[in-house]
């Protein structure tokens, strides 16, 4: 029998705020450098975004000198359904 696994987007946590603080960069500065609005960056920072474009992710990593894994954490709450 095949079991289905439910995935919840709340399992992915954006750690951008702590990285910005560590790098000494404000969200306003980052938004300007990567070419998005502060409002859109806020949606990402608060975890309300449903996804992120690779181009945006690449720009963030370039400005912050980091890897994509430095920006995201995964906390498993997997539920199996039969």
MOPAC internal coordinates of N, CA, C and O (Angstrom, degrees):
PM7 1SCF
backbone

  N    0.0000 0     0.00 0     0.00 0    0    0    0
  C    1.4439 1     0.00 0     0.00 0    1    0    0
  C    1.5376 1   109.34 1     0.00 0    2    1    0
  O    1.2310 1   120.74 1   -43.95 1    3    2    1
  N    1.3165 1   116.19 1   136.05 1    3    2    1
  C    1.4596 1   121.82 1   178.99 1    5    3    2
  C    1.5249 1   109.12 1   -87.97 1    6    5    3
  O    1.2310 1   121.05 1   -48.80 1    7    6    5
  N    1.3268 1   115.59 1   131.20 1    7    6    5
  C    1.4623 1   120.13 1   176.47 1    9    7    6
  C    1.5207 1   108.81 1  -101.11 1   10    9    7
  O    1.2310 1   120.81 1   -39.90 1   11   10    9
  N    1.3102 1   116.06 1   140.10 1   11   10    9
  C    1.4547 1   121.27 1   175.66 1   13   11   10
  C    1.5209 1   108.32 1   -92.73 1   14   13   11
  O    1.2310 1   120.90 1   -35.36 1   15   14   13
  N    1.3162 1   115.88 1   144.64 1   15   14   13
  C    1.4551 1   121.28 1   177.13 1   17   15   14
  C    1.5201 1   107.78 1  -114.69 1   18   17   15
  O    1.2310 1   120.60 1   -54.09 1   19   18   17
  N    1.3175 1   116.46 1   125.91 1   19   18   17
  C    1.4548 1   121.29 1   177.77 1   21   19   18
  C    1.5178 1   109.12 1   -89.08 1   22   21   19
  O    1.2310 1   120.62 1   -44.36 1   23   22   21
  N    1.3105 1   116.42 1   135.64 1   23   22   21
  C    1.4596 1   122.26 1   179.23 1   25   23   22
  C    1.5122 1   108.42 1  -114.76 1   26   25   23
  O    1.2310 1   120.61 1   -45.11 1   27   26   25
  N    1.2969 1   116.44 1   134.89 1   27   26   25
  C    1.4571 1   122.31 1  -179.43 1   29   27   26
  C    1.5231 1   108.37 1  -114.96 1   30   29   27
  O    1.2310 1   119.87 1   -52.24 1   31   30   29
  N    1.3345 1   117.84 1   127.76 1   31   30   29
  C    1.4616 1   121.04 1   179.45 1   33   31   30
  C    1.5226 1   112.04 1   -60.60 1   34   33   31
  O    1.2310 1   120.04 1   159.75 1   35   34   33
  N    1.3298 1   117.53 1   -20.25 1   35   34   33
  C    1.4593 1   120.19 1   177.09 1   37   35   34
  C    1.5227 1   111.12 1   -66.92 1   38   37   35
  O    1.2310 1   120.21 1   169.75 1   39   38   37
  N    1.3317 1   117.20 1   -10.25 1   39   38   37
  C    1.4577 1   121.50 1   177.66 1   41   39   38
  C    1.5288 1   111.68 1   -72.73 1   42   41   39
  O    1.2310 1   120.24 1   157.92 1   43   42   41
  N    1.3220 1   117.14 1   -22.08 1   43   42   41
  C    1.4612 1   122.66 1  -179.85 1   45   43   42
  C    1.5241 1   108.64 1   -97.26 1   46   45   43
  O    1.2310 1   121.01 1   -55.44 1   47   46   45
  N    1.3296 1   115.68 1   124.56 1   47   46   45
  C    1.4632 1   120.89 1  -179.38 1   49   47   46
  C    1.5249 1   109.18 1  -116.82 1   50   49   47
  O    1.2310 1   120.95 1   -50.34 1   51   50   49
  N    1.3283 1   115.78 1   129.66 1   51   50   49
  C    1.4576 1   122.18 1   179.40 1   53   51   50
  C    1.5245 1   108.25 1   -87.47 1   54   53   51
  O    1.2310 1   120.72 1   -53.81 1   55   54   53
  N    1.3226 1   116.22 1   126.19 1   55   54   53
  C    1.4641 1   121.43 1  -177.53 1   57   55   54
  C    1.5254 1   111.75 1  -106.62 1   58   57   55
  O    1.2310 1   120.85 1  -152.86 1   59   58   57
  N    1.3056 1   115.98 1    27.14 1   59   58   57
  C    1.4577 1   121.45 1  -175.14 1   61   59   58
  C    1.5237 1   112.51 1   -62.21 1   62   61   59
  O    1.2310 1   119.60 1   140.14 1   63   62   61
  N    1.3234 1   118.36 1   -39.86 1   63   62   61
  C    1.4665 1   120.71 1  -178.46 1   65   63   62
  C    1.5216 1   112.15 1   -58.51 1   66   65   63
  O    1.2310 1   120.29 1   134.17 1   67   66   65
  N    1.3186 1   117.06 1   -45.83 1   67   66   65
  C    1.4665 1   119.38 1  -178.80 1   69   67   66
  C    1.5270 1   111.17 1   -67.68 1   70   69   67
  O    1.2310 1   120.38 1   145.89 1   71   70   69
  N    1.3271 1   116.89 1   -34.11 1   71   70   69
  C    1.4598 1   120.24 1   178.17 1   73   71   70
  C    1.5282 1   111.05 1   -69.94 1   74   73   71
  O    1.2310 1   120.37 1   139.31 1   75   74   73
  N    1.3291 1   116.89 1   -40.69 1   75   74   73
  C    1.4645 1   120.36 1   176.38 1   77   75   74
  C    1.5216 1   110.43 1   -59.62 1   78   77   75
  O    1.2310 1   120.81 1   135.10 1   79   78   77
  N    1.3126 1   116.06 1   -44.90 1   79   78   77
  C    1.4665 1   120.85 1  -179.99 1   81   79   78
  C    1.5268 1   110.60 1   -61.70 1   82   81   79
  O    1.2310 1   120.58 1   134.97 1   83   82   81
  N    1.3190 1   116.50 1   -45.03 1   83   82   81
  C    1.4664 1   121.04 1  -179.51 1   85   83   82
  C    1.5283 1   112.16 1   -63.37 1   86   85   83
  O    1.2310 1   120.77 1   146.64 1   87   86   85
  N    1.3310 1   116.13 1   -33.36 1   87   86   85
  C    1.4692 1   120.94 1  -178.71 1   89   87   86
  C    1.5312 1   112.45 1   -89.16 1   90   89   87
  O    1.2310 1   120.23 1   171.38 1   91   90   89
  N    1.3393 1   117.16 1    -8.62 1   91   90   89
  C    1.4619 1   120.72 1   179.70 1   93   91   90
  C    1.5174 1   113.60 1    70.80 1   94   93   91
  O    1.2310 1   120.51 1  -146.62 1   95   94   93
  N    1.3271 1   116.63 1    33.38 1   95   94   93
  C    1.4651 1   122.24 1  -179.22 1   97   95   94
  C    1.5242 1   108.68 1  -118.64 1   98   97   95
  O    1.2310 1   120.57 1   -43.61 1   99   98   97
  N    1.3285 1   116.51 1   136.39 1   99   98   97
  C    1.4613 1   119.80 1   177.64 1  101   99   98
  C    1.5235 1   109.74 1   -83.93 1  102  101   99
  O    1.2310 1   121.09 1   -19.59 1  103  102  101
  N    1.3199 1   115.52 1   160.41 1  103  102  101
  C    1.4647 1   119.15 1   178.27 1  105  103  102
  C    1.5255 1   110.38 1   -64.79 1  106  105  103
  O    1.2310 1   120.30 1   147.18 1  107  106  105
  N    1.3182 1   117.03 1   -32.82 1  107  106  105
  C    1.4678 1   120.77 1   177.68 1  109  107  106
  C    1.5293 1   109.95 1   -63.08 1  110  109  107
  O    1.2310 1   120.36 1   134.71 1  111  110  109
  N    1.3286 1   116.92 1   -45.29 1  111  110  109
  C    1.4666 1   120.91 1   178.79 1  113  111  110
  C    1.5257 1   111.19 1   -62.21 1  114  113  111
  O    1.2310 1   120.76 1   136.09 1  115  114  113
  N    1.3309 1   116.16 1   -43.91 1  115  114  113
  C    1.4640 1   119.59 1  -179.94 1  117  115  114
  C    1.5217 1   110.91 1   -63.17 1  118  117  115
  O    1.2310 1   120.45 1   134.76 1  119  118  117
  N    1.3237 1   116.75 1   -45.24 1  119  118  117
  C    1.4658 1   120.66 1   179.81 1  121  119  118
  C    1.5269 1   110.67 1   -57.46 1  122  121  119
  O    1.2310 1   120.53 1   136.15 1  123  122  121
  N    1.3325 1   116.60 1   -43.85 1  123  122  121
  C    1.4643 1   120.57 1   179.31 1  125  123  122
  C    1.5268 1   111.34 1   -63.85 1  126  125  123
  O    1.2310 1   120.55 1   137.11 1  127  126  125
  N    1.3267 1   116.55 1   -42.89 1  127  126  125
  C    1.4632 1   120.66 1  -176.36 1  129  127  126
  C    1.5237 1   113.12 1   -69.48 1  130  129  127
  O    1.2310 1   120.06 1   149.95 1  131  130  129
  N    1.3301 1   117.49 1   -30.05 1  131  130  129
  C    1.4709 1   119.22 1  -178.43 1  133  131  130
  C    1.5246 1   112.59 1   -99.97 1  134  133  131
  O    1.2310 1   120.55 1   175.81 1  135  134  133
  N    1.3364 1   116.55 1    -4.19 1  135  134  133
  C    1.4621 1   119.99 1   173.35 1  137  135  134
  C    1.5141 1   115.87 1    79.45 1  138  137  135
  O    1.2310 1   120.17 1  -146.31 1  139  138  137
  N    1.3398 1   117.28 1    33.69 1  139  138  137
  C    1.4619 1   120.22 1   173.39 1  141  139  138
  C    1.5228 1   108.85 1  -126.52 1  142  141  139
  O    1.2310 1   120.62 1   -14.65 1  143  142  141
  N    1.3151 1   116.41 1   165.35 1  143  142  141
  C    1.4607 1   119.79 1   180.00 1  145  143  142
  C    1.5259 1   110.14 1   -75.87 1  146  145  143
  O    1.2310 1   121.21 1   -22.94 1  147  146  145
  N    1.3263 1   115.29 1   157.06 1  147  146  145
  C    1.4633 1   119.87 1   175.40 1  149  147  146
  C    1.5261 1   110.53 1   -61.72 1  150  149  147
  O    1.2310 1   120.71 1   146.14 1  151  150  149
  N    1.3353 1   116.24 1   -33.86 1  151  150  149
  C    1.4694 1   120.31 1   179.38 1  153  151  150
  C    1.5282 1   110.79 1   -62.85 1  154  153  151
  O    1.2310 1   120.37 1   135.50 1  155  154  153
  N    1.3360 1   116.90 1   -44.50 1  155  154  153
  C    1.4677 1   119.88 1   178.94 1  157  155  154
  C    1.5245 1   111.55 1   -67.53 1  158  157  155
  O    1.2310 1   120.28 1   143.07 1  159  158  157
  N    1.3205 1   117.08 1   -36.93 1  159  158  157
  C    1.4593 1   119.78 1   177.03 1  161  159  158
  C    1.5231 1   110.23 1   -66.33 1  162  161  159
  O    1.2310 1   120.48 1   143.17 1  163  162  161
  N    1.3176 1   116.69 1   -36.83 1  163  162  161
  C    1.4629 1   121.24 1   178.13 1  165  163  162
  C    1.5279 1   111.06 1   -62.54 1  166  165  163
  O    1.2310 1   120.45 1   139.93 1  167  166  165
  N    1.3206 1   116.74 1   -40.07 1  167  166  165
  C    1.4701 1   121.08 1   177.86 1  169  167  166
  C    1.5268 1   109.86 1   -60.64 1  170  169  167
  O    1.2310 1   120.52 1   139.41 1  171  170  169
  N    1.3139 1   116.62 1   -40.59 1  171  170  169
  C    1.4619 1   120.56 1   177.65 1  173  171  170
  C    1.5306 1   110.87 1   -68.62 1  174  173  171
  O    1.2310 1   120.49 1   133.91 1  175  174  173
  N    1.3269 1   116.67 1   -46.09 1  175  174  173
  C    1.4724 1   121.31 1  -177.18 1  177  175  174
  C    1.5202 1   112.63 1   -61.69 1  178  177  175
  O    1.2310 1   120.29 1   144.66 1  179  178  177
  N    1.3157 1   117.06 1   -35.34 1  179  178  177
  C    1.4658 1   120.72 1  -176.99 1  181  179  178
  C    1.5257 1   113.29 1   -86.99 1  182  181  179
  O    1.2310 1   120.50 1   178.30 1  183  182  181
  N    1.3251 1   116.66 1    -1.70 1  183  182  181
  C    1.4589 1   120.06 1   178.32 1  185  183  182
  C    1.5132 1   113.91 1    80.87 1  186  185  183
  O    1.2310 1   120.04 1  -166.91 1  187  186  185
  N    1.3265 1   117.52 1    13.09 1  187  186  185
  C    1.4637 1   121.05 1  -179.45 1  189  187  186
  C    1.5258 1   112.60 1   -85.68 1  190  189  187
  O    1.2310 1   120.54 1   168.72 1  191  190  189
  N    1.3263 1   116.58 1   -11.28 1  191  190  189
  C    1.4648 1   120.64 1   179.96 1  193  191  190
  C    1.5218 1   109.90 1   -72.01 1  194  193  191
  O    1.2310 1   120.52 1   -38.42 1  195  194  193
  N    1.3089 1   116.61 1   141.58 1  195  194  193
  C    1.4644 1   122.03 1   177.57 1  197  195  194
  C    1.5260 1   111.12 1   -86.61 1  198  197  195
  O    1.2310 1   120.70 1   166.11 1  199  198  197
  N    1.3170 1   116.27 1   -13.89 1  199  198  197
  C    1.4571 1   120.67 1  -179.38 1  201  199  198
  C    1.5159 1   109.68 1  -173.97 1  202  201  199
  O    1.2310 1   120.84 1    -3.78 1  203  202  201
  N    1.3143 1   116.00 1   176.22 1  203  202  201
  C    1.4615 1   121.84 1   177.16 1  205  203  202
  C    1.5218 1   107.88 1  -143.11 1  206  205  203
  O    1.2310 1   120.93 1   -41.23 1  207  206  205
  N    1.3071 1   115.83 1   138.77 1  207  206  205
  C    1.4619 1   120.18 1   177.67 1  209  207  206
  C    1.5209 1   109.03 1   -73.21 1  210  209  207
  O    1.2310 1   121.10 1   -35.76 1  211  210  209
  N    1.3210 1   115.50 1   144.24 1  211  210  209
  C    1.4561 1   119.63 1   179.22 1  213  211  210
  C    1.5241 1   111.36 1   -60.01 1  214  213  211
  O    1.2310 1   120.44 1   145.26 1  215  214  213
  N    1.3226 1   116.76 1   -34.74 1  215  214  213
  C    1.4612 1   120.09 1   178.61 1  217  215  214
  C    1.5195 1   111.92 1   -61.83 1  218  217  215
  O    1.2310 1   120.80 1   136.85 1  219  218  217
  N    1.3355 1   116.08 1   -43.15 1  219  218  217
  C    1.4655 1   120.91 1   177.86 1  221  219  218
  C    1.5199 1   110.17 1   -66.83 1  222  221  219
  O    1.2310 1   120.49 1   136.46 1  223  222  221
  N    1.3115 1   116.66 1   -43.54 1  223  222  221
  C    1.4603 1   121.25 1   178.91 1  225  223  222
  C    1.5265 1   110.51 1   -60.38 1  226  225  223
  O    1.2310 1   120.60 1   137.46 1  227  226  225
  N    1.3123 1   116.45 1   -42.54 1  227  226  225
  C    1.4601 1   121.62 1   179.03 1  229  227  226
  C    1.5274 1   111.32 1   -62.02 1  230  229  227
  O    1.2310 1   120.38 1   137.01 1  231  230  229
  N    1.3293 1   116.88 1   -42.99 1  231  230  229
  C    1.4661 1   120.69 1   178.89 1  233  231  230
  C    1.5225 1   111.38 1   -63.88 1  234  233  231
  O    1.2310 1   120.45 1   137.62 1  235  234  233
  N    1.3289 1   116.74 1   -42.38 1  235  234  233
  C    1.4665 1   120.74 1   178.59 1  237  235  234
  C    1.5284 1   109.46 1   -60.76 1  238  237  235
  O    1.2310 1   120.62 1   133.74 1  239  238  237
  N    1.3190 1   116.42 1   -46.26 1  239  238  237
  C    1.4634 1   120.60 1  -179.53 1  241  239  238
  C    1.5274 1   111.76 1   -62.64 1  242  241  239
  O    1.2310 1   120.74 1   141.45 1  243  242  241
  N    1.3193 1   116.20 1   -38.55 1  243  242  241
  C    1.4641 1   119.83 1   179.78 1  245  243  242
  C    1.5256 1   110.67 1   -65.70 1  246  245  243
  O    1.2310 1   120.12 1   133.34 1  247  246  245
  N    1.3339 1   117.37 1   -46.66 1  247  246  245
  C    1.4682 1   121.37 1  -178.74 1  249  247  246
  C    1.5250 1   111.20 1   -66.00 1  250  249  247
  O    1.2310 1   120.33 1   138.89 1  251  250  249
  N    1.3302 1   116.98 1   -41.11 1  251  250  249
  C    1.4664 1   120.78 1  -176.44 1  253  251  250
  C    1.5291 1   113.08 1   -91.07 1  254  253  251
  O    1.2310 1   120.48 1   178.73 1  255  254  253
  N    1.3401 1   116.70 1    -1.27 1  255  254  253
  C    1.4600 1   121.88 1  -179.17 1  257  255  254
  C    1.5281 1   110.46 1    51.36 1  258  257  255
  O    1.2310 1   121.60 1  -121.12 1  259  258  257
  N    1.3355 1   114.55 1    58.88 1  259  258  257
  C    1.4611 1   120.08 1  -177.04 1  261  259  258
  C    1.5246 1   110.18 1  -141.77 1  262  261  259
  O    1.2310 1   120.74 1    -1.45 1  263  262  261
  N    1.3089 1   116.20 1   178.55 1  263  262  261
  C    1.4563 1   124.05 1   176.51 1  265  263  262
  C    1.5281 1   108.93 1  -105.68 1  266  265  263
  O    1.2310 1   119.41 1   -24.93 1  267  266  265
  N    1.3379 1   118.72 1   155.07 1  267  266  265
  C    1.4667 1   120.29 1   178.35 1  269  267  266
  C    1.5307 1   112.97 1   -53.26 1  270  269  267
  O    1.2310 1   120.48 1   143.28 1  271  270  269
  N    1.3174 1   116.69 1   -36.72 1  271  270  269
  C    1.4609 1   120.50 1   179.36 1  273  271  270
  C    1.5171 1   113.53 1   -64.88 1  274  273  271
  O    1.2310 1   120.26 1   160.73 1  275  274  273
  N    1.3366 1   117.11 1   -19.27 1  275  274  273
  C    1.4633 1   120.79 1   176.72 1  277  275  274
  C    1.5266 1   111.33 1   -74.42 1  278  277  275
  O    1.2310 1   120.47 1   162.53 1  279  278  277
  N    1.3306 1   116.71 1   -17.47 1  279  278  277
  C    1.4661 1   121.78 1  -175.79 1  281  279  278
  C    1.5229 1   113.62 1   -98.56 1  282  281  279
  O    1.2310 1   120.53 1   164.04 1  283  282  281
  N    1.3232 1   116.58 1   -15.96 1  283  282  281
  C    1.4612 1   120.82 1  -174.05 1  285  283  282
  C    1.5201 1   111.32 1  -129.94 1  286  285  283
  O    1.2310 1   121.02 1   -35.42 1  287  286  285
  N    1.3198 1   115.66 1   144.58 1  287  286  285
  C    1.4623 1   121.98 1   172.99 1  289  287  286
  C    1.5199 1   107.94 1  -127.51 1  290  289  287
  O    1.2310 1   121.01 1   -32.71 1  291  290  289
  N    1.3177 1   115.68 1   147.29 1  291  290  289
  C    1.4600 1   121.27 1   178.10 1  293  291  290
  C    1.5201 1   108.97 1  -115.92 1  294  293  291
  O    1.2310 1   121.03 1   -53.49 1  295  294  293
  N    1.3276 1   115.64 1   126.51 1  295  294  293
  C    1.4585 1   122.45 1   176.53 1  297  295  294
  C    1.5235 1   107.35 1  -120.00 1  298  297  295
  O    1.2310 1   120.41 1   -67.93 1  299  298  297
  N    1.3060 1   116.82 1   112.07 1  299  298  297
  C    1.4559 1   122.54 1  -172.83 1  301  299  298
  C    1.5243 1   113.55 1   -71.93 1  302  301  299
  O    1.2310 1   121.57 1   -53.56 1  303  302  301
  N    1.3258 1   114.61 1   126.44 1  303  302  301
  C    1.4666 1   122.13 1   169.82 1  305  303  302
  C    1.5283 1   107.26 1  -135.97 1  306  305  303
  O    1.2310 1   121.09 1  -129.91 1  307  306  305
  N    1.3116 1   115.52 1    50.09 1  307  306  305
  C    1.4655 1   121.87 1  -176.29 1  309  307  306
  C    1.5227 1   110.51 1   -67.83 1  310  309  307
  O    1.2310 1   121.64 1   -46.48 1  311  310  309
  N    1.3196 1   114.47 1   133.52 1  311  310  309
  C    1.4594 1   121.52 1   177.12 1  313  311  310
  C    1.5180 1   107.74 1  -120.13 1  314  313  311
  O    1.2310 1   120.32 1   -52.59 1  315  314  313
  N    1.3021 1   117.00 1   127.41 1  315  314  313
  C    1.4673 1   120.84 1   178.61 1  317  315  314
  C    1.5182 1   109.26 1   -97.65 1  318  317  315
  O    1.2310 1   121.62 1   -45.60 1  319  318  317
  N    1.3223 1   114.51 1   134.40 1  319  318  317
  C    1.4614 1   121.71 1  -178.92 1  321  319  318
  C    1.5201 1   107.87 1  -120.69 1  322  321  319
  O    1.2310 1   120.54 1   -42.51 1  323  322  321
  N    1.3158 1   116.57 1   137.49 1  323  322  321
  C    1.4675 1   119.60 1   178.64 1  325  323  322
  C    1.5007 1   110.73 1  -102.74 1  326  325  323
  O    1.2310 1   120.10 1   180.00 1  327  326  325

